[in-house]
């Protein structure tokens, strides 16, 4: 969890266009993530998925508006954001994913290959 000595917020991250990923609740702190690039790199290693993020996390968008996040100052505590490899936001109702169906992944943030 976050230390009380520096600013910390809890936000939820989704994968762009992935209607089966219920999102990842993630602490973002000024101490750990000094730049947006540091956060993107951290998210790349946290929500790895070759299908939806083949080149890692390169862009962040506000889940409700689709506006691109350019700086850490734009992040709001309790808000939801969409991670993307490409500069194209796929508009789906990300907020309903958690309610309607659970993530297919056994661990939040990890893609698994389904075998039959």
HELIX and SHEET records of a PDB file:
HELIX    1   1 UNK A   36  UNK A   46  1                                  11    
HELIX    2   2 UNK A   72  UNK A   74  5                                   3    
HELIX    3   3 UNK A   94  UNK A   96  5                                   3    
HELIX    4   4 UNK A   97  UNK A  100  1                                   4    
SHEET    1   A 4 UNK A  24  UNK A  29  0                                        
SHEET    2   A 4 UNK A   8  UNK A  15 -1                                        
SHEET    3   A 4 UNK A  80  UNK A  84  1                                        
SHEET    4   A 4 UNK A  59  UNK A  62 -1                                        
END                                                                             
